[in-house]
Amino acid sequence: MSTARKEWQNPDVILKAIGVERGMIVADLGCGPGFFTIPFVSMVGASGLVYAVDADPIMLRYLQENIIKFSVEQKSVQIVRADVSQTGIPAKSVNIAFFANILHDIQDRRLFFEEVKRICKPTAVVVDVDWKKAQTGDGPPLDIRLSEEEAKRLLTANRFDVVKQIEAGPHHYTLVCKLAS
């Protein structure tokens, strides 16, 4: 996992700001090599669970290596090889549905958001961390990025209420949502 990335996007700061607590059940959708998964597991502890979901077997292999490298409590993480729109996570089971740097790539966003709603408890927090729509030197092409306003409109249209925006470093934004009533 990138030490350089932690200098401009500290996962511990972001996860504390969204209210991660011991015993929570979290879905890290599009987890990649575990940049957020590893700190999630540390924060939810042995009484919590993190579903680490990714469709890419190479990313999941890196995640496995990082779990071992960082001595992560293995019973607190369940690796799920699946599309983020069909996770297989039990319905109404997660306290936090989290997705970082993937929303701009999802082809069928309606299906994705239906899956997020399906797996969330009624009181769940839904978090979107993504690249700002600005030249950052890293990240996806500018033309596929979603601005904060575009992401807010998309979330609202799919029945999520954006309750706050938190700092996620110089290149990213974080939108914290609740399920719309």
N, C-alpha and C positions, 0 to 999 in steps of 0.2 A: 504494500500500500504506500502511496506516495506521501513522503514526508513534506515535500514541497507543497503539495496540495493543502496539507494541514495548516500551512502558514497563511493561506488566503481563504481557507474554508475549514474552520474548526468544527468537527462534528459534535464534540462535547458541548460547546457553547450553544449550537443549534438545538440539540436534543434537550438540554436543560431548559431552554426558552420555550419549548413546546410542551413541557410538563411531564416528561418521562419519569415514571416512578417504579419502585420495586413491585414485583408481582403482576405487572401489566403484560398484556398479550399484544404484540406488535406484528404488523405485516410490513416488511421492507420489500416493496414491489420494484423489481428491476434492481436487485441488490448488488449486481456485479461482484467484484472481489471482496466486498464486505466493508467498504469505507465507513458506512453508517451501521452496518450489522454488528460489527465487533463492539463499538461503544454502546449500541442498544442492549446487547446481551449483558454487558457489564452493569448497565443501569437498571435493568429489570431483575437481575439477580437470579438465584437458583429457583425462586418461586414464580418467576415469569417465563415467558416464551417469546421467541422471535421466529416468525416464519420468514425465511430468506428465500425470496422467489426470483428466479431468473430462467429464461428459456435457453440461455447459452451455456452448454456444458463446459466450455473452457473457463468462463467466469466462475462457474460453480466449483471447478477444480481449484482455481486460485483462492476462492473462499475457503474451501477445505484446508488448504495449506495455511491460510491466515488464521483459521481457528486453532490449528496446532501451534503455529508460530507465536501467537499471542495468548496461549494457554486459556482459551475461552471455555467456559462451562458448557460442554457439549450437549448436556441434557436440556439446556435452555435455548438451543437453536435447532430448528427443523428446516433443513434444506429442501426446497421444493423446485424441481425442474418443471416449469410450466410457463405458459404465456401468462402475462399479468392480467389478461382479460378472462382467464379460466384457471384460477389458482388451485381449486380443490380445497381451499381452507374452509373449515366449517362455517356455516351461516351464523351471523350475529355473534362472532366470537372475539373480535379484536377491539382493543381500546384505542389503538392508533394505527391508521393506514397511512403509510409514508411512501412517497415516491420522489426520487431525486434524479433530475437530468434525463427524464424519459418522456414526459408528456408531449414534447414536440415531435417525438418519433412514433407515437402510437397512431396506428392507422384507423382503427374503429374506436374512437373515443367514447361513443355512446355505450358500447359493449364494456369497455374498460370501467367507466363510471358506474354502470350497473353492477359490475363485480365488486367494486369498492363498497357500494351501498349494501350489497348482499353480505359481505363478510364483517361489516361494522356493527358493533353494539349500538343501540339508539343514542348513547351519549358519547360515541367515539369522536376522536379528533382526526381530521384528515389533513395531511400536510403535503404541499407541493413545493419542492425546492427546484429551481431551474435557472438556466442561464439568462442573464439580462439580455435584452435585445440591443446590444452594443458590441463594438469590436473589443474583444478581450484578449486576443492573442491565442487563446485556447478555446476548445469547445466546438460545437457544431457550426455550420455555416449560418451567417446572420439571417438569411432569408427563410430559414425554417424555425428559428427561435420565436417564442411567444413572449411578447412584452408582458409586464405585470398586469396591465389593463386587459390585454387579450386573454390571459390566463384567468383573471377574475371573472370576465364575461362568460368564459367557457365553464368554469366551475358553477357559477350562478345559474346558467342555463341548464345545468345537469343536476340542479337541486342541492347545491352545497352553499351554505352561507359563509362567506369569508369574514372571520371575526377579528383577525389581526394579521399584520405583516411584521415580520421580524428580520433583523439584519442577518445576512448569510454570507458576508464577505463582499469584496469589491466587484465580483463578477456574477453574483447570484442574488435572487430574491427568494423569500420563503413566505408562502401564504398558508395560514392556519385556518381551517374550516371546521364547521359542524354540519351535520346533516340538516337539511331544511325541514322545518316542521310542516 
